[in-house]
Amino acid sequence: MPNSVVGVHLSPEHTFTKQAQSSIELIAGVGVQGDAHAGKTVKHSYLRRKKPEKPNLRQVHLIASELIEELRKEGFNVERGSMGENITTSGMQLTSLPHGTRLVFASGAAIELTGIRTPCKQLNGFQDGLLAAVREKNESGAFRRPVGVLAVVVASGTVSPNDVIDVQLPTGAHRPMEFI
């Protein structure tokens, strides 16, 4: 199965869950049109209080549908968009991609991966035990919470379910993504 989009979501307000859409519009340097996290400077509630002038590296949030299915098998009631993602993907290990990877969609819209989402206790507010369920230990024994990746929009365009995603790895040495 090719790398593809299986769902797109947005919320005009800072809500944990985002509503499914037939398509979303990505705006270069801004994010998802109409989404509360769109903007050139940081929009994340906690980060905005600390440094509101900081560049917004969280314009678009992506989660793999494979993670959602794993959590459902473990008994969690999660759906596409319920953990706050703008784009639900299929066919790729998002959190294993290197920093700077570009994902290009059918319309020519493109995003560049900036980091791994560091979830907070809001996951447990959505469903008790969810935060612990998404934690996994890496090779050194430190906790990783691979619940999606964050990106900035580098080329505007529309993204819709069933779009194929062209994964373009960065040139040169690959650097792993960090939590942001």
Buried (B, 14 or more C-beta within 10 A) or exposed (E): EEBBBBBBBBBEEEEEBBEEBEEBBBBBBBBBBEBBBBBEEBBBEEBBEEEEEEBBBBBBBBBBBBBBEBBEEEEBEBEBBBBBBBBBBBBBEBBEBEBBBBBBBBBEBBBBBBBBBEBEEEBBEBBEEBBEBBEEEEEEEEEBBBBBBBBBBBBBBBBBBEBEBEBEEBEEEEEEBEEB
